[in-house]
Amino acid sequence: MRRSLRAVAALVTAVALLVGGLSQAASADDLSHKRSQLESQATANKQQQQSLQSSIEDLSGQLAQTESDLLTIQGQLQAAQQKLAAATTALATAQREQQQIAGELADAQTQQSQIAQQISDGQAQQAQLRDAVGAMAREAYRDGGDVSGISAILAAQSTDDFLNTYTMLAAAQRAQAGVFDHLTELQAQARNQAARMQSVQQKIAELKQAADQKVADANQATTDAAAASAQVQNLQQQAQAKQVSLQSQITVAQQQDAALQASTAQIESDLKKVIAAQAAQAAAQHSSAAPGQAPPGAWFADPTANSPIYVTSEFGWRLQPILHVYRLHAGIDLMDHCGQNVYAGRDGTVVWAKYLPGYGNQVMLDHGWVNGQSLMSSYSHMIRFVVSPGQHVTAGQVLGYAGMTGGDSTGCHLHFEVHINGTPVNPRPYLGLPPA
């Protein structure tokens, strides 16, 4: 191996510290549970983003953008945490595989040592046997080359001498045959050991190559884990900064919301005064005429420069997801581009044309008594108005130009309200629009 396992282990330990205490030895179940949690968080984050988008018209542009940025960062953070968990898993896997390969390599090297020792012992025994064979050959040569011993037998002086000589010769031949058999066996063992040695050496080479690859895998996993950890830390810092900014903006938005509620209360109070004045003249003035340009069945003509009317936000109570307060969206928001004309939806008299917190530049029109009820309408968020209090206007007359003035306006549009007896009602049916 080109790098020691100790060095790799040290590298693994360093990465474990770097990723902020995530355990390399975490079980597969733990990691799977972690991924499941992150996926659930991502789903909740997406739903929260959708909720934010659906109520974005209730926020100031900067506050909405900050909240959206925070949700985006949180989504990125969850993805980065998943990436970090995956890198940590890969690192732990590489470490386990390294340990397994190290064990296999140690076993193979032990086998190599054992086979090498066996080969060495066999070679020593073969050398001894070859020496014995040589000694026997030299002895036979000194005896005149008669390896069978017949001459010695024939030279026997007596029967006992003959038997002793024969017995010795037989024993010598058996020993000689045994030497050759043992030598043949040792040579066969040597060939088998050489084949085993070649196989073990090949396995060692493969294990070393695998170990080197695991070192590379561990290095890559270390790099990935370090990068993922840095990304997590960076995103956490961004999220913290956005949270601080968001909180300060929420404080401002809460103040704006309080101002909006005050404006709404003032509108109600002022309308009651107008209605009281109308009631004094009710016996002499009962106006029930329909507006000149209103569609059949409707009380108001299209107050925008766009046709058909396009509603971007409906009337009704809603929970503001950032401020966590319920608000009555007392009208409907109609699509109107910046600077486009805003028209009177019905003949009437300008009650006021002024700036109101939360509504921006607003024109309130009094349409008198219709079907025995006080009818008024308001037009908010204009860049500017071109009418004055007390001025009589006709349906289709320009009141001002669409804009986005007011504390909670995120883009140019017309906020249109209808008030009957001083109470805001859903403008949809009065514009001839079907239910939402």
C-alpha positions in Angstrom: 0.0 0.0 0.0 1.2 3.4 -0.9 -0.3 5.0 2.2 -0.6 3.5 5.6 -4.0 2.7 7.1 -3.0 4.8 10.1 -2.8 7.9 8.0 -6.3 7.2 6.6 -7.7 6.7 10.1 -6.3 10.0 11.2 -7.8 11.7 8.1 -11.2 10.1 8.9 -11.0 11.4 12.5 -10.2 14.9 11.3 -13.2 14.9 9.0 -15.5 13.7 11.8 -14.5 16.7 13.8 -15.0 19.0 10.8 -18.6 17.9 10.1 -19.7 19.0 13.5 -19.9 15.8 15.4 -21.9 13.6 13.0 -21.0 10.1 13.8 -19.1 8.1 11.1 -20.2 5.0 12.8 -23.9 5.9 12.6 -26.0 2.9 11.7 -27.8 2.7 8.3 -31.1 3.0 10.1 -30.0 6.2 11.8 -28.9 7.7 8.6 -32.1 6.6 6.8 -34.1 8.2 9.6 -32.1 11.4 9.3 -32.7 11.5 5.5 -36.5 10.9 6.1 -36.6 13.8 8.6 -34.8 16.1 6.1 -37.2 15.1 3.3 -40.2 15.9 5.6 -38.7 19.3 6.5 -38.2 20.0 2.8 -41.9 19.2 2.1 -43.1 21.4 4.9 -40.8 24.2 3.6 -42.3 23.9 0.2 -45.8 24.1 1.6 -44.8 27.2 3.6 -43.4 28.8 0.5 -46.7 28.2 -1.3 -48.6 29.7 1.6 -46.3 32.7 1.5 -46.9 33.2 -2.2 -50.7 33.0 -1.8 -50.7 35.8 0.7 -47.8 37.9 -0.6 -50.0 40.8 -1.4 -50.5 41.3 2.4 -46.8 42.0 2.9 -44.4 44.8 2.2 -42.1 44.0 -0.7 -39.0 43.9 1.3 -40.5 41.8 4.1 -41.9 39.3 1.6 -38.6 39.0 -0.2 -36.7 38.5 3.1 -39.2 35.8 4.2 -39.0 34.2 0.8 -35.1 34.3 0.9 -35.2 32.7 4.3 -37.4 29.9 3.2 -35.1 29.4 0.1 -32.1 29.2 2.4 -33.8 26.8 4.7 -34.5 24.6 1.7 -30.9 24.8 0.6 -29.8 24.1 4.1 -31.9 20.9 4.3 -30.4 19.8 0.9 -26.9 20.6 2.2 -27.6 18.6 5.4 -28.7 15.6 3.2 -25.5 16.0 1.2 -23.5 16.1 4.4 -25.2 13.0 5.7 -24.5 11.2 2.4 -20.9 12.2 2.5 -20.6 11.0 6.1 -22.2 7.7 5.2 -19.7 7.3 2.3 -16.8 8.1 4.6 -18.0 5.6 7.2 -18.5 3.0 4.4 -15.0 3.6 3.0 -13.5 3.2 6.5 -15.3 -0.1 7.1 -14.2 -1.4 3.7 -10.6 -0.3 4.5 -10.7 -2.3 7.7 -12.0 -5.3 5.9 -9.4 -5.1 3.2 -6.7 -4.6 5.9 -7.8 -7.8 7.6 -7.8 -9.7 4.3 -4.4 -8.3 3.4 -2.9 -9.3 6.8 -4.2 -12.8 6.3 -2.8 -13.0 2.8 0.6 -11.7 4.0 0.6 -14.3 6.8 -0.1 -17.0 4.2 2.7 -15.6 2.1 5.1 -15.8 5.1 4.0 -19.4 5.9 4.4 -20.6 2.3 7.8 -18.9 2.0 8.9 -20.7 5.2 7.6 -24.0 3.8 9.5 -23.4 0.6 12.7 -22.6 2.5 12.3 -25.7 4.7 11.7 -27.8 1.6 14.7 -26.5 -0.2 16.8 -27.2 2.8 15.5 -30.8 3.0 16.1 -31.3 -0.7 19.7 -30.0 -0.3 20.3 -32.6 2.5 18.8 -35.4 0.4 20.9 -34.4 -2.6 24.0 -34.5 -0.4 23.0 -38.0 0.8 22.5 -39.2 -2.8 25.9 -37.8 -3.7 27.5 -39.5 -0.7 26.0 -42.8 -1.8 27.2 -42.3 -5.4 30.7 -41.6 -4.1 30.6 -44.7 -1.8 29.6 -46.9 -4.7 32.3 -45.4 -6.8 34.9 -46.3 -4.2 33.5 -49.9 -4.1 34.2 -50.3 -7.8 30.9 -49.1 -9.1 29.0 -52.2 -7.9 25.8 -50.7 -6.6 24.1 -54.0 -6.3 26.6 -55.5 -3.7 26.9 -58.8 -5.5 30.6 -58.8 -5.3 30.4 -58.3 -1.5 28.0 -61.2 -1.2 30.2 -63.5 -3.3 33.2 -62.6 -1.2 31.4 -63.8 2.0 33.5 -66.3 4.0 30.7 -68.1 5.7 26.9 -68.4 5.8 26.6 -65.9 8.7 28.9 -63.5 6.9 26.7 -64.0 3.8 23.5 -63.3 5.7 24.9 -60.3 7.5 26.2 -58.8 4.3 22.9 -59.5 2.5 20.9 -57.9 5.3 23.1 -54.8 5.3 22.8 -54.5 1.5 19.0 -54.8 1.5 18.8 -52.2 4.2 21.0 -49.9 2.2 18.9 -50.3 -0.9 15.7 -49.6 1.0 17.3 -46.5 2.4 18.5 -45.4 -1.0 15.0 -45.9 -2.5 13.5 -44.0 0.4 15.8 -41.1 -0.2 14.8 -40.9 -3.8 11.0 -41.2 -3.0 11.3 -38.4 -0.3 13.2 -36.2 -2.8 10.5 -36.8 -5.4 7.8 -35.9 -2.8 9.6 -32.7 -1.8 9.9 -31.7 -5.4 6.2 -32.1 -5.9 5.5 -30.1 -2.7 7.8 -27.4 -4.0 5.8 -27.1 -7.2 2.5 -26.9 -5.3 4.0 -24.3 -2.9 5.2 -22.2 -5.8 1.7 -22.2 -7.4 0.2 -21.3 -4.0 2.8 -18.5 -3.6 1.9 -17.1 -7.0 -1.8 -17.1 -6.1 -1.2 -15.4 -2.8 1.1 -12.8 -4.3 -1.6 -12.0 -7.0 -4.2 -11.7 -4.2 -1.9 -9.4 -2.2 -1.4 -7.2 -5.3 -5.2 -7.1 -5.8 -5.8 -6.2 -2.2 -3.2 -3.5 -2.3 -4.8 -2.0 -5.4 -8.2 -2.2 -3.7 -6.7 -0.6 -0.5 -5.3 2.2 -2.6 -8.7 2.8 -4.2 -10.3 2.9 -0.8 -7.8 5.5 0.2 -8.8 7.5 -2.8 -12.5 7.0 -1.9 -11.8 8.1 1.6 -10.0 11.2 0.4 -12.9 12.1 -1.9 -15.4 11.5 0.8 -13.3 13.7 3.1 -13.3 16.4 0.5 -17.1 16.1 0.0 -17.8 16.1 3.7 -15.6 19.2 4.2 -17.3 21.0 1.4 -20.8 20.0 2.6 -19.9 21.1 6.1 -18.7 24.5 4.9 -21.9 24.9 2.9 -24.0 24.0 5.9 -22.1 26.5 8.0 -22.4 29.2 5.4 -26.1 28.6 4.9 -26.6 28.7 8.7 -24.9 32.0 8.9 -27.1 33.4 6.0 -30.2 32.0 7.7 -29.2 33.7 11.0 -28.6 37.0 9.2 -31.9 36.8 7.4 -33.7 35.9 10.6 -32.3 39.0 12.3 -33.3 41.2 9.3 -36.7 39.5 9.2 -37.4 40.2 12.8 -36.5 43.9 12.5 -38.8 44.1 9.5 -41.6 42.3 11.2 -41.4 44.9 14.0 -41.9 47.6 11.3 -44.7 45.6 9.6 -46.5 45.2 13.0 -46.4 49.0 13.4 -47.7 49.3 9.8 -50.5 46.8 10.7 -51.5 48.9 13.7 -51.6 51.9 11.5 -53.7 50.0 9.0 -56.2 49.0 11.7 -56.3 52.6 12.8 -57.0 53.7 9.3 -59.8 51.1 9.0 -61.3 52.3 12.2 -61.1 55.9 11.0 -62.7 55.0 7.7 -65.6 53.3 9.5 -66.0 56.4 11.7 -66.0 58.8 8.8 -68.4 56.7 6.8 -70.9 56.7 9.7 -70.9 60.5 9.6 -71.5 60.5 5.9 -74.3 57.9 6.3 -75.9 60.0 9.0 -75.9 63.0 6.7 -77.4 60.9 3.9 -80.1 59.7 6.3 -81.2 63.3 6.9 -81.9 63.6 3.2 -83.2 60.1 2.6 -86.9 61.1 2.3 -86.1 63.5 -0.5 -83.4 61.5 -2.3 -83.9 57.8 -3.1 -81.5 57.0 -5.9 -81.7 53.6 -7.4 -80.4 54.2 -10.9 -77.9 51.7 -12.3 -74.5 53.0 -13.4 -74.2 53.9 -17.1 -71.5 51.5 -18.0 -72.1 48.6 -15.5 -72.8 45.2 -17.0 -76.3 43.7 -16.7 -77.1 42.9 -13.0 -74.0 44.7 -11.7 -73.9 47.9 -9.7 -70.3 48.9 -10.8 -68.5 49.1 -14.1 -64.9 47.8 -14.4 -62.7 50.3 -12.5 -59.5 49.2 -14.1 -57.9 49.8 -17.6 -58.0 46.0 -18.2 -60.8 43.8 -19.6 -62.0 41.4 -18.5 -61.5 42.1 -14.8 -58.8 39.9 -13.3 -58.9 39.3 -9.5 -55.5 38.7 -7.9 -56.7 38.5 -4.3 -60.1 37.7 -2.8 -62.2 39.3 -0.1 -62.3 37.6 3.3 -60.4 36.8 6.5 -57.0 35.4 6.3 -54.0 34.5 8.5 -50.9 36.6 7.7 -48.2 33.8 7.8 -45.3 36.1 8.9 -47.1 38.5 11.3 -49.3 35.6 12.6 -52.4 37.8 12.7 -55.8 37.5 11.2 -56.8 40.3 8.8 -60.0 41.1 7.0 -59.1 41.7 3.4 -61.9 44.1 3.0 -62.0 44.3 -0.8 -60.5 42.5 -3.8 -57.3 43.2 -5.6 -57.6 43.8 -9.3 -54.9 43.6 -11.8 -53.8 47.1 -12.9 -50.3 48.0 -14.2 -48.4 50.9 -12.8 -49.6 54.2 -14.2 -52.8 52.8 -15.8 -56.0 54.8 -15.4 -58.3 54.0 -12.4 -62.0 54.7 -13.2 -65.0 55.5 -11.1 -67.2 52.4 -11.2 -70.4 54.4 -10.7 -71.7 57.9 -10.6 -71.0 59.5 -7.2 -69.4 62.2 -5.1 -65.8 62.2 -3.8 -66.0 61.9 0.0 -62.2 62.1 0.3 -59.0 61.8 -1.7 -56.1 61.3 0.7 -53.2 59.1 1.8 -54.1 56.5 4.5 -51.5 54.2 6.1 -52.0 50.7 4.7 -54.1 51.9 1.8 -51.8 54.5 0.2 -53.5 57.1 -2.0 -57.3 56.4 -1.7 -60.4 57.9 -3.2 -63.7 57.2 -1.5 -66.9 57.8 -3.5 -70.4 58.2 -2.1 -73.1 56.8 -4.5 -76.0 57.8 -2.3 -78.9 55.5 -1.4 -79.4 52.5 -3.6 -82.3 50.1 -2.8 -82.7 51.8 0.5 -79.1 51.3 1.5 -76.0 53.6 1.7 -73.6 52.6 -1.1 -69.9 53.7 -1.3 -66.8 52.5 -3.0 -63.1 53.0 -2.5 -60.0 52.9 -4.8 -56.6 52.4 -3.1 -52.8 52.2 -3.7 -52.8 54.8 -6.5 -49.7 56.6 -7.5 -51.8 59.8 -7.4 -55.4 60.9 -7.6 -56.8 63.6 -9.9 -60.1 64.4 -8.1 -61.0 66.4 -5.0 -63.4 66.1 -2.0 -66.9 67.2 -2.9 -66.4 66.7 -6.6 -69.1 64.9 -8.6 -67.8 62.2 -10.9 -69.5 59.9 -13.4 -69.0 56.2 -14.1 -65.9 55.8 -16.2 -64.3 59.1 -15.1 -60.6 58.9 -14.3 -60.0 59.1 -10.5 -56.2 58.6 -10.6 -53.4 56.2 -11.6 -52.7 52.7 -10.4 -49.7 52.2 -8.2 -48.4 50.5 -5.1 -48.5 53.1 -2.3 -49.3 51.9 1.2 -47.4 49.9 3.8 -48.4 46.5 2.6 -48.5 46.8 -1.1 -46.0 44.5 -3.0 -46.8 45.6 -6.6 -49.0 47.9 -8.7 -52.7 46.9 -8.5 -56.1 48.4 -7.5 -57.6 47.5 -4.1 -61.3 48.0 -4.7 -63.9 48.0 -1.9 -67.7 48.3 -1.7 -69.3 49.5 1.5 -73.0 49.1 2.2 -74.3 51.0 5.2 -70.6 51.6 6.1 -69.7 47.8 6.2 -67.3 46.4 3.6 -68.8 43.6 1.5 -67.4 41.3 -1.2 -67.3 43.4 -4.3 -67.5 40.4 -6.7 -71.3 40.3 -7.2 -71.5 44.1 -7.4 -69.0 44.0 -10.4 -71.0 41.2 -12.0 -68.4 38.6 -11.3 -69.2 35.0 -10.5 -68.3 33.6 -7.0 -64.6 32.7 -6.5 
